[in-house]
Amino acid sequence: MTDVKAHRLEGRVAVVTGGASGIGLASVRRLAAEGARVVIGDLDPDAGKRAADEVGGLFVPTDVTDALAVDNLFQQAFDTYGSVDIAFNNAGISPPEDASILDTGLEAWRKVQEVNLTSVYLCCKAAIPYMQRQGKGSIINTASFVAVMGAATSQISYSASKGGVLAMSRELGVEFARQGIRVNALCPGPVNTPLLQELFAADPERAQRRLVHVPMGRFGEPEEIAAAVAFLASDDSSFVTANTFLVDGGISGAYVTPL
């Protein structure tokens, strides 16, 4: 693992949604290791508080689909630490009832859109005014490699929601670029998280069907995605905005993978 003693984020305040597990938790740890004060918004009060306690940060119970709750999350961050420098809008779901368009009901479609796309809209809407007043900030929205690729093993609402996150991030990155606010879409490949483990635990063949397309021959680790989050949050990425930031083991560039 890369040495993070450089403290690129010293004195900055980072808000992370979905920060109690998976990519979010790995990112909370990495951002804190680089010097940031971290505010976690999550539905899970026990895991959220544990994560915040671990890094000396703040936990704010948050339903990311509720506009008032999201506004409160960013207000608490500002009131406690005095700024909102980084927003990692990462909360998301991938329920089993979201599958082929022929099998996915309207209720399942709407639920995934609310959690994966509307929440990012709400978080950006809440974070940007703080960043405008400061004249700087970095917003990182979790999209996915499925935002740029199609899959025959469809999760139709998930794919559509992540495509929406990608397009919205690009537009915000362009709109607010001259106000010192950078907005990027982080597009992870398949990552070894509880979400993916749960999805494939009962069906190793389903996992293998996906794994064969990854040139590196393995799923990513949450810490590898967290390293990309820290880069996008830091001044090392000062000329990177409105970007489709793929961290996918080469999957989006592959036609035929190695044996």
N, C-alpha and C positions, 0 to 999 in steps of 0.2 A: 504494500500500500504506500502511496506517495506520502512523503513527510509534509504535514500541514502546519508546521510551526511558523510559517511565514505570516500567519494571521492577516490574510488579505482583507478580512471583514471586520477588523477591530473597530468597535464602537458603533457598528451598524445594527439595525433592528430588522429581523426577518420574521415574517408571518408565514406559517406553513399550515395549509389545510390537509387533512388526512395524515397528520404527523405522528399518529400513534402506532403505525405499523408499516411494513413494507418499504417502498421507496421513500415515503414521507419520513419515517423514523430514521432511516439511514441518512437522509438529508438533514434532519434536525441535528443529528450527531456531528455530521461533517461541518455544517454551518457554524455550530457552536465551537467546534475544534479550531475553526479559522477565526474565532473572535467575536462572532455575532451574538447578540442577545436574541433569543428565539421565543416566539409566541406561537403556541400550537392551538389550532382549531380542529376539534374532532368530536364525533358523537360518543365515543367510548370514554366515559369519565375516568375509569380506573387506569386504562392503558395510557390515556392522554396525560393524566397527572403524573404517572410513573415516568413517562418520557420527559416531561417538563422538569420534574425533580432531578432527573439524571443529569441534565445539562444546566441546571440552575436557571431555568426559564419560567415562562408563564403559560398555564393552560386555561383556555377559555372554551367551555362546552359550546359547540357550534353545530347547528343544522345548516349546512351550506346552501340549502335550497330556500332558506328563509332570509329575506332581505334584511329584516331588522336584526337578526342574529349575526349576519355577516357584517353589517355596519357596526354592531357592538364589538365584534372581534377586532376590527381595525382601530376603533376608538379606544379600546382597552390597551392595545399595543402602543398607541400614541400617548395616551394618558400615563401609562406606566414608564415608558422609556423615552418619550419625547420626539420620536420620529417613526416613519415607516419607510425604510430604505429598500427592502426586498420583499416581494410577495411571491411565494411559491404556491400557486393555486393547483393543488395536486389531488384533492379528494375525487374519488371515482368508484364506480361499481361495474361489475361484469356478471350479472346474474344468469343462471342456467336457462331461464325462460326467454332470454334474448338469443335467438338462433337464426335460422333461415327466415326471410320475410314471410314465407308461407306459413310459418309456425308461430311467429311472434305476435302476440296480441297487442292491442292498442295501449292497454294499461302498462304492460312491460315496456313498450316503446317509450311512453311518456316518462316513466320513472327513470330510465337510463338517461334520457335527454335532460331531465331536471337536475340530476346529480352530476352528470359529466359535463354538460354544456352550460345550462342556465347558471349553475353555481360559479363557473368561471367568469361569466358575464357580471354576476353580482360582485364577485371579489375584485375584479378589475375596476368596476364602477366605484367601489368603496375605496380602493387603494389610490387611484390616480389623483384625486384632489390633494391628498397629503403630499404626494410626490411633486405635484405642480407647485405647491407652496415652497417646497425645498429646492425646486429646480433640478431635481435628480431622482433617480430610482430605477430599479430593475424588477420587471415582472417576468416570471417564468411560469408558463401554463403547460400542464402535462397533457400533451396530445398522445400520439402513438404512431408507430410505423404503419399501422393500418389506415392512417389518414392519407398515406401516399401510395398504398398498395391494396389490391383486392384479394379476397380469400374465398375459396370455395367452401371452406369450413366457416360459414358466416356467423357473425354476431351483429346483425344488421343495425340495431340501434347504437351499439357501442361504436361501430365503425363510422356511422354517420355523425355521432356526437363528437368523435375525435377529429373528423374532417372539419366540423364547425369550429372547434377550438383552434385548429390550425389557421383557418381563414380569418377568424376574429383576431388572433394574435398578430397575424401579418398586418391587418388593417390598423390595429392600435399602434403597432410598432412604427408604421408610417405616419399616422396622424400626430403622434406625440414626440416624434424624434427630435424636433427642434426645441422641445421643452425639457430636454435632458432625461427623458424617460425612455428606457429601452424595454421592449416587449418581445419575447421569443417563445416559440413553441418547442418544448422538449419532446422529442419523439423516440421513446425507448422501444427497443425490440422486445421479444419475450423475456421476461425477467423472473428469476427464481424468488417469487414472493408467496406469502400465504394464499393470495388470490389465485395464482397460477397452480400452486400445489394442490389446492382444493379442486380446481377445475379438472386436473389431470389424474388425481389420485386413483379414481375408480377406472381410469381408461388409459393405461400406458401407451396403447397403440395410437390414441389421439395425440398424445404428447410427441411421440416419435414422428408422426405425420408432419408436425410443425418443425421439430428439431432438424430434420433432414434439409430444410431450406436455409439454415443458418451456416454461412461459410466457416465460422469459427468452431462449429460443432458442439456448441453448448448454449444454454440460456445465460443471459447476463445476471450479474449479482447486484442487489440493491445499492451496494457501496460504489459500484462503477457508475451507476446513474447519479448517485449523490455527488460524485466528483464533477460530473458535468453541470449539475445544479450550482455547485460552488463556483465553477468557472463563469457561468452565465451571471451569477450574482456579483461577481467581482469586477474590478477595473481592468482585469486582464482581457475582458471581452468588451471593452469600451467602444469598439467600432462594430459590434455585432447587434443588430436589431432586425425585427420583422423576419426572423430567420426560422427555417425548418431545421432544427438541430437534431439530427438523427444519431442515436447512440444504440446501434442495432446489430452489432457483430457482423455487419456487411450484408444483412438480409435484403435490404432495399436495392443493393447494387448487383445482386446475383442473378444469373441466368442458369448456370449449372454449378453446383457446389462441389468441393473436393470430396474424394472418396475417403 
